[in-house]
Amino acid sequence: MVKLNLQNNITTTQELRAVIMDMRKYAKWYSQTRIKHQVVGAQEVEPYQMSPHALEILKQAAGGQPVSQPLLDDILTTLTKLEGSAPKVTITLAALPSNKLKQTLGNWFREHTDPETLVDFKFNATILGGMVVQYKSRVYDWSFRSKIVDARSKFPEILRHV
């Protein structure tokens, strides 16, 4: 099995799945193109337009060697296993995160937990702000809503002084 390092711009499970789908399409295109060359002797074949993420993984796995069907199968096996075994973190935010925020948080988790960590993002406006992080069986709640609920016994005292 080939050793792959996820790039910093593949931080979510959805991004990894997109790369896997692109690699599957490329493997199918590669196989069909080889058959056309062998059977029909076709010389001109429309090139496959691979996503930049998938292309980087292909270059990393090939290591300067020519692409082959066994290599593509190996890459797909490795990526599929990685999708199932990579540590996953779920972050719930009050607003949709920008791509820059996704990358920043994903890189932080990879640096401080595991280099293969995948971060998934959820949106829940009822937390009002802050974030809720779920990692394995633990939930860390740094939302504004939880802070307000925790301080609800102090509200009557604060209102008396107003």
C-alpha atoms as an extended CHARMM CRD file, in Angstrom:
* protein
*
       162  EXT
         1         1  MET       CA              0.0000000000        0.0000000000        0.0000000000  PROA      1               0.0000000000
         2         2  VAL       CA              1.2600000000        3.4660000000       -0.9150000000  PROA      2               0.0000000000
         3         3  LYS       CA              1.9470000000        6.0310000000        1.8440000000  PROA      3               0.0000000000
         4         4  LEU       CA              0.0450000000        9.2890000000        1.3510000000  PROA      4               0.0000000000
         5         5  ASN       CA              0.0850000000       12.5550000000        3.2550000000  PROA      5               0.0000000000
         6         6  LEU       CA             -3.0570000000       14.6230000000        3.0130000000  PROA      6               0.0000000000
         7         7  GLN       CA             -2.3640000000       18.1430000000        1.8610000000  PROA      7               0.0000000000
         8         8  ASN       CA             -3.3240000000       21.0260000000        4.0970000000  PROA      8               0.0000000000
         9         9  ASN       CA             -6.1440000000       21.9550000000        1.7310000000  PROA      9               0.0000000000
        10        10  ILE       CA             -7.8880000000       18.5770000000        2.1610000000  PROA      10              0.0000000000
        11        11  THR       CA             -9.2470000000       19.0730000000        5.6600000000  PROA      11              0.0000000000
        12        12  THR       CA            -12.8210000000       17.7910000000        5.5800000000  PROA      12              0.0000000000
        13        13  THR       CA            -14.3610000000       14.3970000000        4.9540000000  PROA      13              0.0000000000
        14        14  GLN       CA            -16.2610000000       15.9070000000        2.0080000000  PROA      14              0.0000000000
        15        15  GLU       CA            -13.0320000000       17.1220000000        0.3850000000  PROA      15              0.0000000000
        16        16  LEU       CA            -11.4550000000       13.6810000000        0.8090000000  PROA      16              0.0000000000
        17        17  ARG       CA            -14.5440000000       12.0160000000       -0.7000000000  PROA      17              0.0000000000
        18        18  ALA       CA            -14.3470000000       14.3920000000       -3.6710000000  PROA      18              0.0000000000
        19        19  VAL       CA            -10.7160000000       13.3640000000       -4.2370000000  PROA      19              0.0000000000
        20        20  ILE       CA            -11.6610000000        9.6770000000       -4.0060000000  PROA      20              0.0000000000
        21        21  MET       CA            -14.4530000000       10.1580000000       -6.5660000000  PROA      21              0.0000000000
        22        22  ASP       CA            -12.1020000000       12.0390000000       -8.8880000000  PROA      22              0.0000000000
        23        23  MET       CA             -9.4750000000        9.2770000000       -8.5800000000  PROA      23              0.0000000000
        24        24  ARG       CA            -12.1100000000        6.6360000000       -9.3840000000  PROA      24              0.0000000000
        25        25  LYS       CA            -13.1400000000        8.5640000000      -12.4940000000  PROA      25              0.0000000000
        26        26  TYR       CA             -9.5090000000        8.9440000000      -13.5000000000  PROA      26              0.0000000000
        27        27  ALA       CA             -8.8190000000        5.2180000000      -12.9600000000  PROA      27              0.0000000000
        28        28  LYS       CA            -11.8120000000        4.3540000000      -15.1520000000  PROA      28              0.0000000000
        29        29  TRP       CA            -10.6770000000        6.8440000000      -17.8380000000  PROA      29              0.0000000000
        30        30  TYR       CA             -7.1210000000        5.4510000000      -17.6560000000  PROA      30              0.0000000000
        31        31  SER       CA             -8.3400000000        1.8710000000      -18.0600000000  PROA      31              0.0000000000
        32        32  GLN       CA            -10.5960000000        2.7390000000      -21.0080000000  PROA      32              0.0000000000
        33        33  THR       CA             -7.8260000000        4.7460000000      -22.6740000000  PROA      33              0.0000000000
        34        34  ARG       CA             -5.3800000000        1.8340000000      -22.4060000000  PROA      34              0.0000000000
        35        35  ILE       CA             -7.9530000000       -0.5050000000      -23.9660000000  PROA      35              0.0000000000
        36        36  LYS       CA             -8.5370000000        1.9410000000      -26.8180000000  PROA      36              0.0000000000
        37        37  HSD       CA             -4.7930000000        2.1060000000      -27.4630000000  PROA      37              0.0000000000
        38        38  GLN       CA             -4.3890000000       -1.6800000000      -27.4010000000  PROA      38              0.0000000000
        39        39  VAL       CA             -7.4950000000       -2.7130000000      -29.3390000000  PROA      39              0.0000000000
        40        40  VAL       CA             -8.2000000000        0.1330000000      -31.7160000000  PROA      40              0.0000000000
        41        41  GLY       CA             -4.7990000000        1.7360000000      -31.8080000000  PROA      41              0.0000000000
        42        42  ALA       CA             -6.3290000000        5.1380000000      -31.1030000000  PROA      42              0.0000000000
        43        43  GLN       CA             -3.6790000000        7.8150000000      -30.9510000000  PROA      43              0.0000000000
        44        44  GLU       CA             -5.6680000000       10.8790000000      -29.9720000000  PROA      44              0.0000000000
        45        45  VAL       CA             -7.4800000000       10.6970000000      -26.7000000000  PROA      45              0.0000000000
        46        46  GLU       CA             -9.1860000000       13.5340000000      -24.9100000000  PROA      46              0.0000000000
        47        47  PRO       CA             -7.1800000000       14.2440000000      -21.7510000000  PROA      47              0.0000000000
        48        48  TYR       CA             -8.7670000000       13.8220000000      -18.3480000000  PROA      48              0.0000000000
        49        49  GLN       CA             -9.0920000000       17.0270000000      -16.3290000000  PROA      49              0.0000000000
        50        50  MET       CA             -8.2480000000       16.0280000000      -12.7680000000  PROA      50              0.0000000000
        51        51  SER       CA             -8.8320000000       18.2630000000       -9.7510000000  PROA      51              0.0000000000
        52        52  PRO       CA             -5.6980000000       19.8960000000       -8.3220000000  PROA      52              0.0000000000
        53        53  HSD       CA             -6.0590000000       17.9550000000       -5.0390000000  PROA      53              0.0000000000
        54        54  ALA       CA             -6.2880000000       14.5940000000       -6.7890000000  PROA      54              0.0000000000
        55        55  LEU       CA             -3.4220000000       15.5140000000       -9.1160000000  PROA      55              0.0000000000
        56        56  GLU       CA             -1.1720000000       16.3180000000       -6.1370000000  PROA      56              0.0000000000
        57        57  ILE       CA             -1.9810000000       12.9620000000       -4.5270000000  PROA      57              0.0000000000
        58        58  LEU       CA             -1.2970000000       11.1520000000       -7.8080000000  PROA      58              0.0000000000
        59        59  LYS       CA              2.0760000000       12.9090000000       -8.1660000000  PROA      59              0.0000000000
        60        60  GLN       CA              2.9330000000       12.1420000000       -4.5370000000  PROA      60              0.0000000000
        61        61  ALA       CA              2.0610000000        8.4560000000       -4.9110000000  PROA      61              0.0000000000
        62        62  ALA       CA              3.7810000000        8.0310000000       -8.2740000000  PROA      62              0.0000000000
        63        63  GLY       CA              6.9910000000        9.6530000000       -7.0630000000  PROA      63              0.0000000000
        64        64  GLY       CA              8.1320000000       10.4080000000      -10.6030000000  PROA      64              0.0000000000
        65        65  GLN       CA              7.2840000000        6.9140000000      -11.8840000000  PROA      65              0.0000000000
        66        66  PRO       CA              4.7720000000        6.3570000000      -14.7070000000  PROA      66              0.0000000000
        67        67  VAL       CA              1.1290000000        5.9010000000      -13.7550000000  PROA      67              0.0000000000
        68        68  SER       CA             -0.1520000000        2.3300000000      -13.8630000000  PROA      68              0.0000000000
        69        69  GLN       CA             -3.4390000000        0.6090000000      -13.0820000000  PROA      69              0.0000000000
        70        70  PRO       CA             -1.9960000000       -1.1580000000       -9.9940000000  PROA      70              0.0000000000
        71        71  LEU       CA             -0.7730000000        2.2120000000       -8.6770000000  PROA      71              0.0000000000
        72        72  LEU       CA             -4.2220000000        3.7480000000       -9.1670000000  PROA      72              0.0000000000
        73        73  ASP       CA             -5.8600000000        0.7860000000       -7.4240000000  PROA      73              0.0000000000
        74        74  ASP       CA             -3.3840000000        1.1520000000       -4.5640000000  PROA      74              0.0000000000
        75        75  ILE       CA             -4.0930000000        4.8840000000       -4.2330000000  PROA      75              0.0000000000
        76        76  LEU       CA             -7.8440000000        4.2550000000       -4.1470000000  PROA      76              0.0000000000
        77        77  THR       CA             -7.4370000000        1.5290000000       -1.5240000000  PROA      77              0.0000000000
        78        78  THR       CA             -5.2640000000        3.7990000000        0.6270000000  PROA      78              0.0000000000
        79        79  LEU       CA             -7.6410000000        6.7730000000        0.3510000000  PROA      79              0.0000000000
        80        80  THR       CA            -10.6870000000        4.6280000000        1.1250000000  PROA      80              0.0000000000
        81        81  LYS       CA             -8.9960000000        3.1370000000        4.2030000000  PROA      81              0.0000000000
        82        82  LEU       CA             -7.9170000000        6.6040000000        5.2730000000  PROA      82              0.0000000000
        83        83  GLU       CA            -11.4850000000        7.8820000000        5.0030000000  PROA      83              0.0000000000
        84        84  GLY       CA            -12.6630000000        5.1190000000        7.3320000000  PROA      84              0.0000000000
        85        85  SER       CA             -9.8250000000        5.2180000000        9.8350000000  PROA      85              0.0000000000
        86        86  ALA       CA             -8.8140000000        8.8840000000       10.0630000000  PROA      86              0.0000000000
        87        87  PRO       CA             -9.6620000000       10.6130000000       13.3370000000  PROA      87              0.0000000000
        88        88  LYS       CA            -12.6550000000       12.8790000000       12.8620000000  PROA      88              0.0000000000
        89        89  VAL       CA            -13.4960000000       16.1270000000       14.6040000000  PROA      89              0.0000000000
        90        90  THR       CA            -16.8680000000       17.8330000000       14.2390000000  PROA      90              0.0000000000
        91        91  ILE       CA            -17.0200000000       21.5730000000       14.8240000000  PROA      91              0.0000000000
        92        92  THR       CA            -20.3910000000       23.2910000000       15.1550000000  PROA      92              0.0000000000
        93        93  LEU       CA            -20.4050000000       27.0320000000       14.5170000000  PROA      93              0.0000000000
        94        94  ALA       CA            -23.1440000000       29.6740000000       14.6250000000  PROA      94              0.0000000000
        95        95  ALA       CA            -22.3470000000       30.7540000000       11.0650000000  PROA      95              0.0000000000
        96        96  LEU       CA            -20.9730000000       29.0610000000        7.9830000000  PROA      96              0.0000000000
        97        97  PRO       CA            -17.1560000000       29.0500000000        8.0940000000  PROA      97              0.0000000000
        98        98  SER       CA            -15.0330000000       30.5280000000        5.3230000000  PROA      98              0.0000000000
        99        99  ASN       CA            -12.5790000000       28.2880000000        3.4810000000  PROA      99              0.0000000000
       100       100  LYS       CA             -9.7090000000       30.0620000000        5.2440000000  PROA      100             0.0000000000
       101       101  LEU       CA            -11.2280000000       29.2980000000        8.6640000000  PROA      101             0.0000000000
       102       102  LYS       CA            -11.7910000000       25.6640000000        7.6540000000  PROA      102             0.0000000000
       103       103  GLN       CA             -8.1430000000       25.3290000000        6.6310000000  PROA      103             0.0000000000
       104       104  THR       CA             -6.8810000000       27.0850000000        9.7600000000  PROA      104             0.0000000000
       105       105  LEU       CA             -8.8950000000       24.8720000000       12.1100000000  PROA      105             0.0000000000
       106       106  GLY       CA             -8.0990000000       21.7290000000       10.1010000000  PROA      106             0.0000000000
       107       107  ASN       CA             -4.3770000000       22.4770000000       10.1630000000  PROA      107             0.0000000000
       108       108  TRP       CA             -4.4910000000       23.2060000000       13.8980000000  PROA      108             0.0000000000
       109       109  PHE       CA             -6.1280000000       19.8390000000       14.6280000000  PROA      109             0.0000000000
       110       110  ARG       CA             -3.6420000000       18.0160000000       12.3860000000  PROA      110             0.0000000000
       111       111  GLU       CA             -0.7580000000       19.6850000000       14.1620000000  PROA      111             0.0000000000
       112       112  HSD       CA             -2.0720000000       19.0710000000       17.6930000000  PROA      112             0.0000000000
       113       113  THR       CA             -3.9030000000       15.7340000000       17.4280000000  PROA      113             0.0000000000
       114       114  ASP       CA             -3.1050000000       13.5440000000       14.4260000000  PROA      114             0.0000000000
       115       115  PRO       CA             -1.6660000000       14.4140000000       10.9710000000  PROA      115             0.0000000000
       116       116  GLU       CA             -4.5500000000       12.5830000000        9.2730000000  PROA      116             0.0000000000
       117       117  THR       CA             -7.3780000000       14.2720000000       11.2180000000  PROA      117             0.0000000000
       118       118  LEU       CA            -10.4180000000       15.2130000000        9.1600000000  PROA      118             0.0000000000
       119       119  VAL       CA            -12.5720000000       18.0970000000       10.3790000000  PROA      119             0.0000000000
       120       120  ASP       CA            -16.2630000000       18.3340000000        9.5580000000  PROA      120             0.0000000000
       121       121  PHE       CA            -18.2390000000       21.5200000000       10.0510000000  PROA      121             0.0000000000
       122       122  LYS       CA            -21.8440000000       21.9640000000       11.0820000000  PROA      122             0.0000000000
       123       123  PHE       CA            -23.9790000000       25.0740000000       11.2960000000  PROA      123             0.0000000000
       124       124  ASN       CA            -26.3330000000       25.7880000000       14.2020000000  PROA      124             0.0000000000
       125       125  ALA       CA            -27.4640000000       29.3810000000       14.7570000000  PROA      125             0.0000000000
       126       126  THR       CA            -28.9310000000       28.5440000000       18.1820000000  PROA      126             0.0000000000
       127       127  ILE       CA            -25.4660000000       28.3780000000       19.7610000000  PROA      127             0.0000000000
       128       128  LEU       CA            -25.3210000000       32.1790000000       19.1400000000  PROA      128             0.0000000000
       129       129  GLY       CA            -21.5270000000       32.2250000000       18.7550000000  PROA      129             0.0000000000
       130       130  GLY       CA            -18.3890000000       30.4170000000       19.8050000000  PROA      130             0.0000000000
       131       131  MET       CA            -18.1570000000       26.7540000000       18.8890000000  PROA      131             0.0000000000
       132       132  VAL       CA            -18.8850000000       23.2050000000       19.9660000000  PROA      132             0.0000000000
       133       133  VAL       CA            -16.1810000000       20.6230000000       19.2410000000  PROA      133             0.0000000000
       134       134  GLN       CA            -16.7920000000       16.8820000000       19.2220000000  PROA      134             0.0000000000
       135       135  TYR       CA            -13.7420000000       14.6130000000       19.1640000000  PROA      135             0.0000000000
       136       136  LYS       CA            -14.2180000000       10.8760000000       19.6390000000  PROA      136             0.0000000000
       137       137  SER       CA            -16.6870000000       10.5690000000       22.5400000000  PROA      137             0.0000000000
       138       138  ARG       CA            -15.9630000000       13.9900000000       24.0540000000  PROA      138             0.0000000000
       139       139  VAL       CA            -17.8630000000       17.2100000000       23.5070000000  PROA      139             0.0000000000
       140       140  TYR       CA            -16.3070000000       20.5790000000       24.3070000000  PROA      140             0.0000000000
       141       141  ASP       CA            -18.8900000000       23.3640000000       24.4090000000  PROA      141             0.0000000000
       142       142  TRP       CA            -17.4960000000       26.8810000000       24.0950000000  PROA      142             0.0000000000
       143       143  SER       CA            -20.7180000000       28.3530000000       22.7450000000  PROA      143             0.0000000000
       144       144  PHE       CA            -22.2330000000       31.6360000000       23.8970000000  PROA      144             0.0000000000
       145       145  ARG       CA            -25.5040000000       29.8310000000       24.5430000000  PROA      145             0.0000000000
       146       146  SER       CA            -23.9110000000       27.4890000000       27.0810000000  PROA      146             0.0000000000
       147       147  LYS       CA            -22.2650000000       30.4480000000       28.8430000000  PROA      147             0.0000000000
       148       148  ILE       CA            -25.6120000000       32.2400000000       29.0800000000  PROA      148             0.0000000000
       149       149  VAL       CA            -27.3960000000       29.1180000000       30.3400000000  PROA      149             0.0000000000
       150       150  ASP       CA            -24.6330000000       28.4830000000       32.9010000000  PROA      150             0.0000000000
       151       151  ALA       CA            -24.9680000000       32.0510000000       34.2140000000  PROA      151             0.0000000000
       152       152  ARG       CA            -28.8050000000       32.1370000000       34.3330000000  PROA      152             0.0000000000
       153       153  SER       CA            -28.8620000000       32.0540000000       38.1490000000  PROA      153             0.0000000000
       154       154  LYS       CA            -26.9170000000       35.3260000000       38.1890000000  PROA      154             0.0000000000
       155       155  PHE       CA            -29.4420000000       37.2050000000       36.0000000000  PROA      155             0.0000000000
       156       156  PRO       CA            -31.8940000000       38.1510000000       38.8090000000  PROA      156             0.0000000000
       157       157  GLU       CA            -29.0230000000       39.5790000000       40.8750000000  PROA      157             0.0000000000
       158       158  ILE       CA            -27.7120000000       41.5650000000       37.9130000000  PROA      158             0.0000000000
       159       159  LEU       CA            -31.1950000000       42.9140000000       37.1640000000  PROA      159             0.0000000000
       160       160  ARG       CA            -31.6700000000       44.0340000000       40.8060000000  PROA      160             0.0000000000
       161       161  HSD       CA            -28.5950000000       46.2460000000       40.4690000000  PROA      161             0.0000000000
       162       162  VAL       CA            -29.7590000000       47.8600000000       37.2460000000  PROA      162             0.0000000000
